[in-house]
C-alpha cells in the first residue's frame, strides 16, 4: 500500500509518503510553500523511487486553513489523481483536531476552535463517534465566541490563548500532548477510520473554506 499525504493548510508544507509499513516525511517551512508543492511531491516520490501511477491513495487537508494553501493543494491533487485515477481522501482540519483530541481523552463531544485570520475564528463541534463527514464549520468573530464551562475545547497550540486571552476550564491543547496536525497524522487518521474510495472523485478533492464559496 502506497499513500501520499499532503498538508499545505498552514505555514509549513508537510508531505508524507507511506510505503507499506514505512512512513517518510518532508516538511518545508516556507511562506511560498504553495508554489513549490509540486516540486516537493516529485522530490519525495523520486527519492523512494515511486511512480505516480502506483499510488493507492492521496490524502490531503482540505481545510479550513490557508486559503491559498488549500486551493493550490486541491488543484495539484486533482491533476495527479485524475490523470492516474487515484482515489483522494480529503480530511477536514477541524475533524483532525477532534480525532487527535480523542486519542488524548475519550469524551462525548469536542468543541474545536482554530484561528482563521485577524479576529476571526473557525469553530466546529464533533460528537463521539466522530463523524468524518461533518462539515458544520462556522467562521465567527472572536466577540461572537460563546463556550459553556462544561464543553471540551480543543485548540492546536497556545496561539488562541495568547491572542484572545482564551480562558476555559476544559481545554485540550494538542501541542502540549505532542499531537501534531500534519501529513503523518492524516495517514494515521485515514487508517484508523473507515475511509473507502475506489476511484477518483472530484468531490473529495474540493477544499473547505467554511462559510466561503468553493
N, C-alpha and C positions, 0 to 999 in steps of 0.2 A: 504494500500500500504506500503510495506516494501522495503526500498532502502539501500543498503550497499555501502558506498563511501570510496575509498582508494586513498591516495596520498603519495607516497614514492619517489617522484621525486626530493625532496630537502632534506636538513639536518633534517627536522622534519617529522616524520611519522605521518600523520594525517588520522584518521579513523572516519567516521561519520555514524550514523545509524538513518534513518528516519522511524518512526513507525506512520503511518497515518499523523497527523499534528505535532507530536513531533520530534525534532531533538536532538540527543545526540552525542557528540564528544569526542574523546580521542586522545591526542597528545603525542608523545614520542620523546623527544629531545635526541637522542642517535646516535652516529656515527655508531652503529651496528644495527640501526633500521630495516634494511633489514633482519636481522637474527631473529628478534622477531615478524615479521609481522603476521605470522600465529597465534602465541600465543595471540597477541593483538586483532586479529579479533575474535578469540574464546572467549576472555575475555569479549568483549563488547556484543557479542551475548548472552553469558551466563548471563551477568548482567541484561539484559532485557528479558531473557527467550525466545529467538528467535532461532528457529531451522533453520539450513541452507536451508533446502528444502522449507521453507516458504518465502524465499527472492524473491521478484518480479523482482528486477533489481540490478545489480552490476555496479557501475560507477567507473572508475579509470583514473588517469592522466597518459596517455600513453607517455608523454614526448613531445618534447625533454627535458631532465633533467639529473639527475644522471643515468649513465649507469646501475650501479648495482641496484639502487632502482627501476627503471622501469622494468628491466629484472626480478627481483625477484617478484615484484608485479604481473607482467604478468603471471609468472609461477604458482603462488599461486591461482590467479583468474581462470586460465584455469582449474586447478584441481577441484576447488569448483564448478564452473559454469558448466563444462562438466558433472560432476557426477550427478548434480541435474537439468540439462537443464535450467539453469538460463540465461536470456539474459544479455549480457555485453555491456556497452556503454563506449568506450574509448574516452576520451576528450583530445584534444591537449592542451598542456600547453600554447602555443602561442595563440591559439583561445580563451582560458580562459582569457588571458591578454586583448585581444581585447574586449571580452564580458564585463569584468569589467570596461574597459575604456568607453565603450558605455553607461554604467549606470551613468557615471560621465558627459560625454559630447557627444552629438549626432553629429557625423562627417561623412563625405563621405568616408574617408579612415583612417586606423590606421597602423602605422609602429611599430611593436612590436620588441623590442630588449632585449635579455636576455644573461647574461654571461654564457658561456659554461665551459671553463677551460682555465687557462693561459691567453693568449692574443686572445683567440678565442671567437666568439660571435655567437648566433643564431639570425637570422633576418627573419621576415615574414610580409607580407602585407595583410591586410584584408579590403575589401570594404563593405560598407553597402548596403543591409542587410548582416550581417556576414555569411559567408559560413563555416559551421562546418566541412565540408569535405575537406577544404583547407589543402593540405599537402605541400604547396610551402614554406618549411622552408629551409633556407640556413645556412650553417656553414661557417663563414668567419673569416679572421684575422682582428684585430682591425684596422690595417693600410688600409684595404680594405673598411672600412665603409665610405659610402658617402651618406649624407642625405641632401635633399633640405630644404631650410628655410621654405617653405610653407607646408612641411609634418608634420604630427602629430605623434610625437614619444611617445610610451608607454613603461615605464620601471616598474619593480616590486618595487624597492626601490632606495636608493641613491648609491647602490654599483657601478653601471656603472659610475656615475658622479665622484665618488671618485677614482676609479681605472683607468679610461681612460680620466679623465678631460672632460667628455662629456658636451658640451655646445650647446644648441639649443633653439630657441625662443618658440617652441611649444612642451614642454614636459609634459606628464601626468604621474606623479609619483603616482602609485596606493597606496603605503603605506601612502602617505600624505592625502589620502581620505579614509583611513581605508578600503580599498578594498583588502581583502586577497585572496590568491590563495591556497586554502586548500580543504579538503573533503566537507565542508559545501558549499562552493561556487560552487563546482562541482554539488551538488544536485540542487542548485538554477538555475544553467545554464541548467541542464537537464530538469527541469520543466518549464523553460521559452522558450524552443525551441522544435521543432517538432522531437523528437527522437522516433523512433519506431523499436523495436526489439521484436520478439515474442519467439524466441528460441535461444539456444546457437549457436554462430557463431564464429569460431576460428579467423577469420579475424579481428573482432572487439577487440580482446584481444592482438593484436600484438603491441609492443612498437614502438615509432617513434624515431629513433636515428639521424635524419637529416643528410643526405649525408653519412650515415653509413649503411652497410648491416644489415638486421634484422637476 
